[in-house]
Amino acid sequence: MPEHRRYTKRTKLAAVMAAEMGGVVQAQDQTGIPESTIRYWMDQPEFAQVRAKTREDLAEEISTVAHLAWQRVARALASGEMEPRDAIFAAEKATSLQLLMSGEATARTENVSITDGLDDHEKAALGDAIRNELARRADAQAVVAAVGDPSEA
């Protein structure tokens, strides 16, 4: 029969915090505790406050790093000590992580419709034009199918 391991609350908390900061697999590697066990603990309400606090603390640290990275970009560009692309890459990475950890948007998706700005009458006219064109094309295809394609003659 497999051995049933017992963990102290302190060990559980450390594993949950490690998983929150670096992921469950990394926490498993660091602690030696099975991934499935850590995932189970991550789902437990008793650890929700610890996870939230860990995220908040990490977000603050990451925010500081992002700020320092942007300062470095400014200094590096002014002094020429670093390639601008390298400095900007580091600052962008730090900023993306800061946004992610603070729950901010890390991407933007925009949908634009060709009917934006049209009133109801204009939308109806556009719909009629599209239906008429589709009908015309269907009729043309029906004629080609019945008679044959004149370009093949």
Buried (B, 14 or more C-beta within 10 A) or exposed (E): EEEEEEBEEEBBBBBBBBBBBEEBEEBBEBBEBEBEBBEEBBEEEEBEEBBEEBBEBBBEEBBEBBBEBBEBBEEBBEEEEBEEEEBBEBBBEBBBBBBEBBEEEEEEEEEEEEEEEEEEEEEEEEEEEEEEEEEEEEEEEEEEEEEEEEEEE
